[in-house]
Amino acid sequence: MAKFLAVYTGKPGPRPQPDPAMIAKGVAAWTEWGARHAGRIVEAGGPLGKTKKVSALGICDIQNNLAAYVIVEAEDHETAARMFENHPHFTIFPGDAIEVMPCLPIPGT
């Protein structure tokens, strides 16, 4: 099976904090999603913090829309993407989307 990186996205900057009942509902739904796909989760990943950009110009703080990640296995790209349909990240929490991309082999290896 192939590996896929799924990146949870949101809006950059401060995010509204859901009320405790919504957080509990979201955590329960996320836990259920994880249990349902446990055999295909390669790395559970987790939330992502503030970002530093490193370039030829140096290091600086930036904002982006990356909120969390997970690595899964699936037969193909479409199957991997379907794992995230109706995910609590965007159905309960204020997340925007989940981007799913294949983890490709390093050329020449």
Biopython code that builds the backbone (N, CA, C, O; Angstrom):
import numpy as np
from Bio.PDB.StructureBuilder import StructureBuilder

atoms = [
    (1, "MET", "N", (0.837, -1.187, 0.000)),
    (1, "MET", "CA", (0.000, 0.000, 0.000)),
    (1, "MET", "C", (0.880, 1.249, 0.000)),
    (1, "MET", "O", (2.003, 1.237, 0.506)),
    (2, "ALA", "N", (0.360, 2.297, -0.563)),
    (2, "ALA", "CA", (1.080, 3.563, -0.637)),
    (2, "ALA", "C", (0.797, 4.410, 0.605)),
    (2, "ALA", "O", (-0.233, 4.249, 1.261)),
    (3, "LYS", "N", (1.720, 5.305, 0.912)),
    (3, "LYS", "CA", (1.552, 6.232, 2.035)),
    (3, "LYS", "C", (1.098, 7.588, 1.512)),
    (3, "LYS", "O", (1.486, 8.019, 0.426)),
    (4, "PHE", "N", (0.262, 8.254, 2.319)),
    (4, "PHE", "CA", (-0.269, 9.565, 1.961)),
    (4, "PHE", "C", (-0.192, 10.489, 3.161)),
    (4, "PHE", "O", (-0.510, 10.098, 4.284)),
    (5, "LEU", "N", (0.230, 11.715, 2.913)),
    (5, "LEU", "CA", (0.244, 12.752, 3.932)),
    (5, "LEU", "C", (-1.057, 13.533, 3.822)),
    (5, "LEU", "O", (-1.396, 14.030, 2.748)),
    (6, "ALA", "N", (-1.776, 13.642, 4.910)),
    (6, "ALA", "CA", (-2.993, 14.456, 4.948)),
    (6, "ALA", "C", (-2.708, 15.657, 5.843)),
    (6, "ALA", "O", (-2.291, 15.507, 6.991)),
    (7, "VAL", "N", (-2.937, 16.845, 5.302)),
    (7, "VAL", "CA", (-2.686, 18.078, 6.031)),
    (7, "VAL", "C", (-4.027, 18.765, 6.282)),
    (7, "VAL", "O", (-4.771, 19.074, 5.351)),
    (8, "TYR", "N", (-4.309, 18.991, 7.537)),
    (8, "TYR", "CA", (-5.533, 19.692, 7.932)),
    (8, "TYR", "C", (-5.266, 21.190, 7.815)),
    (8, "TYR", "O", (-4.252, 21.682, 8.311)),
    (9, "THR", "N", (-6.173, 21.915, 7.161)),
    (9, "THR", "CA", (-5.965, 23.348, 6.968)),
    (9, "THR", "C", (-7.051, 24.160, 7.673)),
    (9, "THR", "O", (-8.167, 23.696, 7.906)),
    (10, "GLY", "N", (-6.671, 25.382, 7.997)),
    (10, "GLY", "CA", (-7.567, 26.343, 8.619)),
    (10, "GLY", "C", (-7.164, 27.724, 8.156)),
    (10, "GLY", "O", (-6.305, 27.862, 7.286)),
    (11, "LYS", "N", (-7.758, 28.719, 8.711)),
    (11, "LYS", "CA", (-7.396, 30.088, 8.363)),
    (11, "LYS", "C", (-6.204, 30.523, 9.217)),
    (11, "LYS", "O", (-6.170, 30.228, 10.411)),
    (12, "PRO", "N", (-5.213, 31.226, 8.623)),
    (12, "PRO", "CA", (-4.092, 31.733, 9.428)),
    (12, "PRO", "C", (-4.582, 32.718, 10.485)),
    (12, "PRO", "O", (-5.629, 33.347, 10.337)),
    (13, "GLY", "N", (-3.810, 32.832, 11.536)),
    (13, "GLY", "CA", (-4.138, 33.785, 12.584)),
    (13, "GLY", "C", (-4.963, 33.164, 13.695)),
    (13, "GLY", "O", (-5.141, 31.947, 13.742)),
    (14, "PRO", "N", (-5.461, 33.997, 14.583)),
    (14, "PRO", "CA", (-6.235, 33.489, 15.723)),
    (14, "PRO", "C", (-7.483, 32.749, 15.256)),
    (14, "PRO", "O", (-8.174, 33.175, 14.330)),
    (15, "ARG", "N", (-7.748, 31.645, 15.913)),
    (15, "ARG", "CA", (-8.937, 30.857, 15.583)),
    (15, "ARG", "C", (-9.936, 30.980, 16.714)),
    (15, "ARG", "O", (-9.549, 30.993, 17.882)),
    (16, "PRO", "N", (-11.205, 31.069, 16.389)),
    (16, "PRO", "CA", (-12.198, 31.118, 17.472)),
    (16, "PRO", "C", (-12.167, 29.819, 18.272)),
    (16, "PRO", "O", (-12.068, 28.737, 17.695)),
    (17, "GLN", "N", (-12.248, 29.920, 19.564)),
    (17, "GLN", "CA", (-12.223, 28.746, 20.423)),
    (17, "GLN", "C", (-13.641, 28.200, 20.563)),
    (17, "GLN", "O", (-14.518, 28.905, 21.061)),
    (18, "PRO", "N", (-13.887, 26.960, 20.135)),
    (18, "PRO", "CA", (-15.227, 26.379, 20.297)),
    (18, "PRO", "C", (-15.573, 26.233, 21.781)),
    (18, "PRO", "O", (-14.678, 26.169, 22.625)),
    (19, "ASP", "N", (-16.848, 26.182, 22.094)),
    (19, "ASP", "CA", (-17.262, 25.999, 23.483)),
    (19, "ASP", "C", (-16.912, 24.582, 23.929)),
    (19, "ASP", "O", (-16.728, 23.700, 23.090)),
    (20, "PRO", "N", (-16.816, 24.350, 25.251)),
    (20, "PRO", "CA", (-16.408, 23.035, 25.766)),
    (20, "PRO", "C", (-17.251, 21.866, 25.247)),
    (20, "PRO", "O", (-16.712, 20.788, 24.996)),
    (21, "ALA", "N", (-18.543, 22.057, 25.086)),
    (21, "ALA", "CA", (-19.391, 20.971, 24.577)),
    (21, "ALA", "C", (-19.017, 20.618, 23.142)),
    (21, "ALA", "O", (-18.993, 19.444, 22.774)),
    (22, "MET", "N", (-18.723, 21.641, 22.326)),
    (22, "MET", "CA", (-18.324, 21.407, 20.943)),
    (22, "MET", "C", (-16.960, 20.720, 20.885)),
    (22, "MET", "O", (-16.738, 19.841, 20.052)),
    (23, "ILE", "N", (-16.053, 21.121, 21.768)),
    (23, "ILE", "CA", (-14.737, 20.473, 21.827)),
    (23, "ILE", "C", (-14.902, 18.991, 22.170)),
    (23, "ILE", "O", (-14.293, 18.135, 21.529)),
    (24, "ALA", "N", (-15.722, 18.688, 23.176)),
    (24, "ALA", "CA", (-15.937, 17.293, 23.574)),
    (24, "ALA", "C", (-16.540, 16.489, 22.429)),
    (24, "ALA", "O", (-16.122, 15.359, 22.178)),
    (25, "LYS", "N", (-17.516, 17.060, 21.736)),
    (25, "LYS", "CA", (-18.138, 16.387, 20.598)),
    (25, "LYS", "C", (-17.113, 16.145, 19.495)),
    (25, "LYS", "O", (-17.073, 15.060, 18.913)),
    (26, "GLY", "N", (-16.283, 17.148, 19.203)),
    (26, "GLY", "CA", (-15.268, 17.021, 18.158)),
    (26, "GLY", "C", (-14.204, 15.994, 18.502)),
    (26, "GLY", "O", (-13.805, 15.195, 17.655)),
    (27, "VAL", "N", (-13.743, 16.016, 19.752)),
    (27, "VAL", "CA", (-12.719, 15.050, 20.179)),
    (27, "VAL", "C", (-13.273, 13.630, 20.103)),
    (27, "VAL", "O", (-12.573, 12.714, 19.670)),
    (28, "ALA", "N", (-14.514, 13.442, 20.519)),
    (28, "ALA", "CA", (-15.131, 12.107, 20.442)),
    (28, "ALA", "C", (-15.247, 11.649, 18.989)),
    (28, "ALA", "O", (-14.964, 10.493, 18.677)),
    (29, "ALA", "N", (-15.662, 12.549, 18.108)),
    (29, "ALA", "CA", (-15.791, 12.193, 16.688)),
    (29, "ALA", "C", (-14.424, 11.913, 16.070)),
    (29, "ALA", "O", (-14.288, 10.982, 15.277)),
    (30, "TRP", "N", (-13.412, 12.704, 16.420)),
    (30, "TRP", "CA", (-12.060, 12.506, 15.897)),
    (30, "TRP", "C", (-11.516, 11.164, 16.385)),
    (30, "TRP", "O", (-10.895, 10.428, 15.618)),
    (31, "THR", "N", (-11.748, 10.844, 17.666)),
    (31, "THR", "CA", (-11.304, 9.558, 18.226)),
    (31, "THR", "C", (-11.977, 8.398, 17.505)),
    (31, "THR", "O", (-11.340, 7.387, 17.210)),
    (32, "GLU", "N", (-13.270, 8.548, 17.225)),
    (32, "GLU", "CA", (-14.005, 7.503, 16.509)),
    (32, "GLU", "C", (-13.455, 7.345, 15.092)),
    (32, "GLU", "O", (-13.303, 6.223, 14.608)),
    (33, "TRP", "N", (-13.157, 8.462, 14.425)),
    (33, "TRP", "CA", (-12.567, 8.409, 13.082)),
    (33, "TRP", "C", (-11.237, 7.657, 13.151)),
    (33, "TRP", "O", (-10.975, 6.791, 12.316)),
    (34, "GLY", "N", (-10.398, 7.980, 14.137)),
    (34, "GLY", "CA", (-9.105, 7.310, 14.283)),
    (34, "GLY", "C", (-9.246, 5.820, 14.539)),
    (34, "GLY", "O", (-8.487, 5.023, 13.988)),
    (35, "ALA", "N", (-10.201, 5.435, 15.361)),
    (35, "ALA", "CA", (-10.430, 4.011, 15.642)),
    (35, "ALA", "C", (-10.907, 3.286, 14.389)),
    (35, "ALA", "O", (-10.494, 2.157, 14.127)),
    (36, "ARG", "N", (-11.780, 3.936, 13.611)),
    (36, "ARG", "CA", (-12.309, 3.326, 12.384)),
    (36, "ARG", "C", (-11.201, 3.094, 11.353)),
    (36, "ARG", "O", (-11.270, 2.144, 10.573)),
    (37, "HIS", "N", (-10.190, 3.950, 11.348)),
    (37, "HIS", "CA", (-9.112, 3.856, 10.358)),
    (37, "HIS", "C", (-7.773, 3.439, 10.975)),
    (37, "HIS", "O", (-6.726, 3.619, 10.354)),
    (38, "ALA", "N", (-7.798, 2.894, 12.170)),
    (38, "ALA", "CA", (-6.563, 2.576, 12.900)),
    (38, "ALA", "C", (-5.604, 1.704, 12.097)),
    (38, "ALA", "O", (-4.390, 1.893, 12.176)),
    (39, "GLY", "N", (-6.118, 0.768, 11.339)),
    (39, "GLY", "CA", (-5.268, -0.121, 10.555)),
    (39, "GLY", "C", (-4.575, 0.569, 9.387)),
    (39, "GLY", "O", (-3.665, 0.001, 8.782)),
    (40, "ARG", "N", (-4.994, 1.778, 9.068)),
    (40, "ARG", "CA", (-4.407, 2.507, 7.940)),
    (40, "ARG", "C", (-3.626, 3.738, 8.372)),
    (40, "ARG", "O", (-3.009, 4.396, 7.535)),
    (41, "ILE", "N", (-3.637, 4.064, 9.659)),
    (41, "ILE", "CA", (-2.888, 5.223, 10.143)),
    (41, "ILE", "C", (-1.458, 4.785, 10.428)),
    (41, "ILE", "O", (-1.211, 3.969, 11.316)),
    (42, "VAL", "N", (-0.521, 5.338, 9.664)),
    (42, "VAL", "CA", (0.899, 5.004, 9.802)),
    (42, "VAL", "C", (1.518, 5.845, 10.904)),
    (42, "VAL", "O", (2.281, 5.338, 11.726)),
    (43, "GLU", "N", (1.191, 7.128, 10.921)),
    (43, "GLU", "CA", (1.660, 8.052, 11.946)),
    (43, "GLU", "C", (0.500, 8.954, 12.318)),
    (43, "GLU", "O", (-0.066, 9.632, 11.460)),
    (44, "ALA", "N", (0.144, 8.965, 13.601)),
    (44, "ALA", "CA", (-1.021, 9.732, 14.045)),
    (44, "ALA", "C", (-0.847, 11.232, 13.861)),
    (44, "ALA", "O", (-1.833, 11.967, 13.811)),
    (45, "GLY", "N", (0.394, 11.695, 13.759)),
    (45, "GLY", "CA", (0.621, 13.121, 13.558)),
    (45, "GLY", "C", (0.120, 13.921, 14.732)),
    (45, "GLY", "O", (0.263, 13.504, 15.881)),
    (46, "GLY", "N", (-0.474, 15.084, 14.449)),
    (46, "GLY", "CA", (-0.986, 15.933, 15.508)),
    (46, "GLY", "C", (-1.035, 17.378, 15.070)),
    (46, "GLY", "O", (-0.785, 17.697, 13.908)),
    (47, "PRO", "N", (-1.361, 18.255, 16.013)),
    (47, "PRO", "CA", (-1.446, 19.681, 15.698)),
    (47, "PRO", "C", (-0.083, 20.254, 15.331)),
    (47, "PRO", "O", (0.958, 19.755, 15.760)),
    (48, "LEU", "N", (-0.113, 21.305, 14.534)),
    (48, "LEU", "CA", (1.114, 22.002, 14.138)),
    (48, "LEU", "C", (1.138, 23.385, 14.779)),
    (48, "LEU", "O", (0.106, 24.048, 14.891)),
    (49, "GLY", "N", (2.323, 23.811, 15.196)),
    (49, "GLY", "CA", (2.481, 25.111, 15.844)),
    (49, "GLY", "C", (2.867, 26.202, 14.867)),
    (49, "GLY", "O", (2.714, 26.057, 13.654)),
    (50, "LYS", "N", (3.369, 27.293, 15.413)),
    (50, "LYS", "CA", (3.771, 28.440, 14.605)),
    (50, "LYS", "C", (4.904, 28.044, 13.667)),
    (50, "LYS", "O", (5.676, 27.130, 13.958)),
    (51, "THR", "N", (4.995, 28.739, 12.540)),
    (51, "THR", "CA", (5.916, 28.370, 11.470)),
    (51, "THR", "C", (7.067, 29.350, 11.340)),
    (51, "THR", "O", (6.881, 30.563, 11.436)),
    (52, "LYS", "N", (8.260, 28.811, 11.121)),
    (52, "LYS", "CA", (9.426, 29.598, 10.744)),
    (52, "LYS", "C", (9.792, 29.215, 9.322)),
    (52, "LYS", "O", (9.888, 28.033, 8.991)),
    (53, "LYS", "N", (9.992, 30.206, 8.499)),
    (53, "LYS", "CA", (10.385, 29.988, 7.105)),
    (53, "LYS", "C", (11.896, 30.157, 7.017)),
    (53, "LYS", "O", (12.451, 31.144, 7.500)),
    (54, "VAL", "N", (12.549, 29.189, 6.398)),
    (54, "VAL", "CA", (13.993, 29.241, 6.189)),
    (54, "VAL", "C", (14.238, 29.350, 4.694)),
    (54, "VAL", "O", (13.773, 28.505, 3.928)),
    (55, "SER", "N", (14.953, 30.365, 4.273)),
    (55, "SER", "CA", (15.268, 30.564, 2.859)),
    (55, "SER", "C", (16.673, 31.131, 2.738)),
    (55, "SER", "O", (17.365, 31.317, 3.738)),
    (56, "ALA", "N", (17.086, 31.400, 1.520)),
    (56, "ALA", "CA", (18.405, 32.005, 1.301)),
    (56, "ALA", "C", (18.503, 33.373, 1.969)),
    (56, "ALA", "O", (19.606, 33.865, 2.211)),
    (57, "LEU", "N", (17.375, 33.985, 2.268)),
    (57, "LEU", "CA", (17.360, 35.297, 2.926)),
    (57, "LEU", "C", (17.448, 35.202, 4.441)),
    (57, "LEU", "O", (17.609, 36.218, 5.118)),
    (58, "GLY", "N", (17.345, 33.993, 4.977)),
    (58, "GLY", "CA", (17.433, 33.810, 6.423)),
    (58, "GLY", "C", (16.204, 33.111, 6.973)),
    (58, "GLY", "O", (15.532, 32.346, 6.281)),
    (59, "ILE", "N", (15.930, 33.398, 8.243)),
    (59, "ILE", "CA", (14.820, 32.765, 8.967)),
    (59, "ILE", "C", (13.850, 33.856, 9.404)),
    (59, "ILE", "O", (14.258, 34.894, 9.925)),
    (60, "CYS", "N", (12.561, 33.605, 9.183)),
    (60, "CYS", "CA", (11.551, 34.562, 9.635)),
    (60, "CYS", "C", (10.289, 33.823, 10.046)),
    (60, "CYS", "O", (10.043, 32.696, 9.617)),
    (61, "ASP", "N", (9.495, 34.474, 10.883)),
    (61, "ASP", "CA", (8.203, 33.923, 11.293)),
    (61, "ASP", "C", (7.187, 34.215, 10.202)),
    (61, "ASP", "O", (7.156, 35.316, 9.652)),
    (62, "ILE", "N", (6.347, 33.217, 9.887)),
    (62, "ILE", "CA", (5.285, 33.407, 8.896)),
    (62, "ILE", "C", (4.006, 32.771, 9.412)),
    (62, "ILE", "O", (4.018, 32.028, 10.393)),
    (63, "GLN", "N", (2.909, 33.068, 8.744)),
    (63, "GLN", "CA", (1.647, 32.402, 9.006)),
    (63, "GLN", "C", (1.249, 31.628, 7.761)),
    (63, "GLN", "O", (1.479, 32.080, 6.639)),
    (64, "ASN", "N", (0.653, 30.466, 7.963)),
    (64, "ASN", "CA", (0.102, 29.692, 6.854)),
    (64, "ASN", "C", (-1.188, 29.048, 7.327)),
    (64, "ASN", "O", (-1.644, 29.313, 8.439)),
    (65, "ASN", "N", (-1.769, 28.220, 6.508)),
    (65, "ASN", "CA", (-3.048, 27.615, 6.883)),
    (65, "ASN", "C", (-2.921, 26.167, 7.348)),
    (65, "ASN", "O", (-3.926, 25.460, 7.421)),
    (66, "LEU", "N", (-1.710, 25.711, 7.664)),
    (66, "LEU", "CA", (-1.509, 24.334, 8.112)),
    (66, "LEU", "C", (-1.846, 24.216, 9.593)),
    (66, "LEU", "O", (-1.317, 24.968, 10.411)),
    (67, "ALA", "N", (-2.722, 23.276, 9.941)),
    (67, "ALA", "CA", (-3.180, 23.140, 11.318)),
    (67, "ALA", "C", (-2.740, 21.828, 11.979)),
    (67, "ALA", "O", (-2.463, 21.807, 13.178)),
    (68, "ALA", "N", (-2.673, 20.734, 11.211)),
    (68, "ALA", "CA", (-2.319, 19.428, 11.760)),
    (68, "ALA", "C", (-2.000, 18.489, 10.601)),
    (68, "ALA", "O", (-2.189, 18.843, 9.437)),
    (69, "TYR", "N", (-1.515, 17.287, 10.926)),
    (69, "TYR", "CA", (-1.211, 16.309, 9.874)),
    (69, "TYR", "C", (-1.387, 14.895, 10.390)),
    (69, "TYR", "O", (-1.424, 14.659, 11.597)),
    (70, "VAL", "N", (-1.495, 13.958, 9.461)),
    (70, "VAL", "CA", (-1.527, 12.530, 9.735)),
    (70, "VAL", "C", (-0.983, 11.831, 8.492)),
    (70, "VAL", "O", (-1.126, 12.349, 7.385)),
    (71, "ILE", "N", (-0.363, 10.666, 8.658)),
    (71, "ILE", "CA", (0.096, 9.867, 7.522)),
    (71, "ILE", "C", (-0.692, 8.564, 7.531)),
    (71, "ILE", "O", (-0.752, 7.863, 8.541)),
    (72, "VAL", "N", (-1.296, 8.253, 6.385)),
    (72, "VAL", "CA", (-2.129, 7.053, 6.263)),
    (72, "VAL", "C", (-1.622, 6.188, 5.108)),
    (72, "VAL", "O", (-0.838, 6.635, 4.271)),
    (73, "GLU", "N", (-2.087, 4.948, 5.087)),
    (73, "GLU", "CA", (-1.831, 4.042, 3.975)),
    (73, "GLU", "C", (-3.144, 3.755, 3.271)),
    (73, "GLU", "O", (-4.195, 3.654, 3.905)),
    (74, "ALA", "N", (-3.074, 3.625, 1.950)),
    (74, "ALA", "CA", (-4.262, 3.273, 1.173)),
    (74, "ALA", "C", (-3.828, 2.663, -0.151)),
    (74, "ALA", "O", (-2.671, 2.780, -0.554)),
    (75, "GLU", "N", (-4.765, 2.017, -0.817)),
    (75, "GLU", "CA", (-4.476, 1.379, -2.096)),
    (75, "GLU", "C", (-4.125, 2.418, -3.163)),
    (75, "GLU", "O", (-3.282, 2.171, -4.025)),
    (76, "ASP", "N", (-4.783, 3.589, -3.098)),
    (76, "ASP", "CA", (-4.530, 4.637, -4.093)),
    (76, "ASP", "C", (-4.944, 5.990, -3.520)),
    (76, "ASP", "O", (-5.485, 6.078, -2.418)),
    (77, "HIS", "N", (-4.679, 7.032, -4.289)),
    (77, "HIS", "CA", (-4.919, 8.412, -3.857)),
    (77, "HIS", "C", (-6.398, 8.653, -3.558)),
    (77, "HIS", "O", (-6.729, 9.261, -2.540)),
    (78, "GLU", "N", (-7.275, 8.193, -4.417)),
    (78, "GLU", "CA", (-8.717, 8.385, -4.235)),
    (78, "GLU", "C", (-9.190, 7.716, -2.950)),
    (78, "GLU", "O", (-9.972, 8.305, -2.202)),
    (79, "THR", "N", (-8.735, 6.512, -2.686)),
    (79, "THR", "CA", (-9.130, 5.798, -1.468)),
    (79, "THR", "C", (-8.638, 6.536, -0.235)),
    (79, "THR", "O", (-9.354, 6.638, 0.761)),
    (80, "ALA", "N", (-7.419, 7.050, -0.303)),
    (80, "ALA", "CA", (-6.880, 7.823, 0.820)),
    (80, "ALA", "C", (-7.735, 9.066, 1.065)),
    (80, "ALA", "O", (-8.077, 9.366, 2.209)),
    (81, "ALA", "N", (-8.075, 9.781, 0.013)),
    (81, "ALA", "CA", (-8.885, 10.994, 0.159)),
    (81, "ALA", "C", (-10.253, 10.672, 0.744)),
    (81, "ALA", "O", (-10.762, 11.426, 1.574)),
    (82, "ARG", "N", (-10.848, 9.573, 0.328)),
    (82, "ARG", "CA", (-12.183, 9.202, 0.814)),
    (82, "ARG", "C", (-12.196, 8.913, 2.320)),
    (82, "ARG", "O", (-13.241, 9.019, 2.962)),
    (83, "MET", "N", (-11.048, 8.553, 2.878)),
    (83, "MET", "CA", (-10.968, 8.326, 4.318)),
    (83, "MET", "C", (-11.352, 9.583, 5.101)),
    (83, "MET", "O", (-11.792, 9.486, 6.247)),
    (84, "PHE", "N", (-11.192, 10.749, 4.499)),
    (84, "PHE", "CA", (-11.393, 12.012, 5.199)),
    (84, "PHE", "C", (-12.728, 12.683, 4.888)),
    (84, "PHE", "O", (-12.989, 13.788, 5.364)),
    (85, "GLU", "N", (-13.569, 12.031, 4.100)),
    (85, "GLU", "CA", (-14.886, 12.599, 3.833)),
    (85, "GLU", "C", (-15.654, 12.755, 5.148)),
    (85, "GLU", "O", (-15.658, 11.847, 5.979)),
    (86, "ASN", "N", (-16.293, 13.890, 5.330)),
    (86, "ASN", "CA", (-17.088, 14.191, 6.530)),
    (86, "ASN", "C", (-16.278, 14.100, 7.825)),
    (86, "ASN", "O", (-16.825, 13.749, 8.871)),
    (87, "HIS", "N", (-14.998, 14.408, 7.766)),
    (87, "HIS", "CA", (-14.122, 14.372, 8.935)),
    (87, "HIS", "C", (-14.510, 15.480, 9.920)),
    (87, "HIS", "O", (-14.913, 16.560, 9.488)),
    (88, "PRO", "N", (-14.399, 15.239, 11.226)),
    (88, "PRO", "CA", (-14.771, 16.259, 12.207)),
    (88, "PRO", "C", (-13.930, 17.539, 12.128)),
    (88, "PRO", "O", (-14.333, 18.573, 12.663)),
    (89, "HIS", "N", (-12.777, 17.481, 11.474)),
    (89, "HIS", "CA", (-11.960, 18.697, 11.331)),
    (89, "HIS", "C", (-12.763, 19.827, 10.705)),
    (89, "HIS", "O", (-12.630, 20.980, 11.115)),
    (90, "PHE", "N", (-13.587, 19.515, 9.726)),
    (90, "PHE", "CA", (-14.371, 20.571, 9.082)),
    (90, "PHE", "C", (-15.879, 20.416, 9.271)),
    (90, "PHE", "O", (-16.632, 21.317, 8.903)),
    (91, "THR", "N", (-16.336, 19.304, 9.832)),
    (91, "THR", "CA", (-17.768, 19.173, 10.077)),
    (91, "THR", "C", (-18.147, 19.627, 11.485)),
    (91, "THR", "O", (-19.295, 20.006, 11.718)),
    (92, "ILE", "N", (-17.200, 19.596, 12.429)),
    (92, "ILE", "CA", (-17.473, 20.023, 13.802)),
    (92, "ILE", "C", (-16.583, 21.199, 14.187)),
    (92, "ILE", "O", (-17.069, 22.224, 14.665)),
    (93, "PHE", "N", (-15.286, 21.047, 13.976)),
    (93, "PHE", "CA", (-14.354, 22.123, 14.306)),
    (93, "PHE", "C", (-14.349, 23.171, 13.191)),
    (93, "PHE", "O", (-14.909, 22.933, 12.121)),
    (94, "PRO", "N", (-13.727, 24.321, 13.428)),
    (94, "PRO", "CA", (-13.735, 25.368, 12.389)),
    (94, "PRO", "C", (-12.652, 25.197, 11.325)),
    (94, "PRO", "O", (-12.200, 26.190, 10.756)),
    (95, "GLY", "N", (-12.227, 23.972, 11.043)),
    (95, "GLY", "CA", (-11.231, 23.747, 10.003)),
    (95, "GLY", "C", (-11.818, 23.942, 8.614)),
    (95, "GLY", "O", (-13.024, 23.796, 8.411)),
    (96, "ASP", "N", (-10.959, 24.270, 7.667)),
    (96, "ASP", "CA", (-11.412, 24.525, 6.295)),
    (96, "ASP", "C", (-11.468, 23.266, 5.440)),
    (96, "ASP", "O", (-12.475, 23.002, 4.782)),
    (97, "ALA", "N", (-10.381, 22.485, 5.449)),
    (97, "ALA", "CA", (-10.290, 21.348, 4.528)),
    (97, "ALA", "C", (-9.190, 20.406, 4.994)),
    (97, "ALA", "O", (-8.503, 20.661, 5.983)),
    (98, "ILE", "N", (-9.041, 19.312, 4.258)),
    (98, "ILE", "CA", (-7.944, 18.367, 4.461)),
    (98, "ILE", "C", (-7.358, 18.086, 3.090)),
    (98, "ILE", "O", (-8.067, 17.657, 2.179)),
    (99, "GLU", "N", (-6.065, 18.330, 2.945)),
    (99, "GLU", "CA", (-5.376, 18.089, 1.680)),
    (99, "GLU", "C", (-4.614, 16.770, 1.792)),
    (99, "GLU", "O", (-3.873, 16.554, 2.751)),
    (100, "VAL", "N", (-4.801, 15.894, 0.813)),
    (100, "VAL", "CA", (-4.206, 14.556, 0.841)),
    (100, "VAL", "C", (-3.272, 14.409, -0.352)),
    (100, "VAL", "O", (-3.675, 14.621, -1.495)),
    (101, "MET", "N", (-2.016, 14.042, -0.079)),
    (101, "MET", "CA", (-1.028, 13.903, -1.150)),
    (101, "MET", "C", (-0.175, 12.662, -0.926)),
    (101, "MET", "O", (0.093, 12.292, 0.217)),
    (102, "PRO", "N", (0.259, 12.008, -2.020)),
    (102, "PRO", "CA", (1.098, 10.821, -1.874)),
    (102, "PRO", "C", (2.483, 11.179, -1.351)),
    (102, "PRO", "O", (3.027, 12.236, -1.670)),
    (103, "CYS", "N", (3.042, 10.290, -0.547)),
    (103, "CYS", "CA", (4.436, 10.398, -0.113)),
    (103, "CYS", "C", (5.250, 9.627, -1.158)),
    (103, "CYS", "O", (5.201, 8.398, -1.202)),
    (104, "LEU", "N", (5.972, 10.326, -1.970)),
    (104, "LEU", "CA", (6.693, 9.723, -3.087)),
    (104, "LEU", "C", (8.067, 9.235, -2.660)),
    (104, "LEU", "O", (8.635, 9.763, -1.704)),
    (105, "PRO", "N", (8.613, 8.238, -3.349)),
    (105, "PRO", "CA", (9.975, 7.776, -3.034)),
    (105, "PRO", "C", (10.990, 8.845, -3.414)),
    (105, "PRO", "O", (10.760, 9.645, -4.321)),
    (106, "ILE", "N", (12.100, 8.845, -2.715)),
    (106, "ILE", "CA", (13.188, 9.768, -3.032)),
    (106, "ILE", "C", (13.829, 9.296, -4.351)),
    (106, "ILE", "O", (14.205, 8.130, -4.471)),
    (107, "PRO", "N", (13.953, 10.184, -5.322)),
    (107, "PRO", "CA", (14.546, 9.784, -6.608)),
    (107, "PRO", "C", (15.951, 9.199, -6.418)),
    (107, "PRO", "O", (16.753, 9.708, -5.634)),
    (108, "GLY", "N", (16.219, 8.141, -7.142)),
    (108, "GLY", "CA", (17.551, 7.530, -7.100)),
    (108, "GLY", "C", (17.766, 6.545, -5.970)),
    (108, "GLY", "O", (18.867, 6.022, -5.803)),
    (109, "THR", "N", (16.706, 6.280, -5.175)),
    (109, "THR", "CA", (16.894, 5.321, -4.077)),
    (109, "THR", "C", (16.202, 4.019, -4.393)),
    (109, "THR", "O", (16.247, 3.087, -3.590)),
]
sb = StructureBuilder()
sb.init_structure("model")
sb.init_model(0)
sb.init_chain("A")
sb.init_seg("    ")
for serial, (resi, resn, name, xyz) in enumerate(atoms, 1):
    if name == "N":
        sb.init_residue(resn, " ", resi, " ")
    sb.init_atom(name, np.array(xyz, "f"), 0.0, 1.0, " ", f" {name:<3s}", serial, name[0])
structure = sb.get_structure()
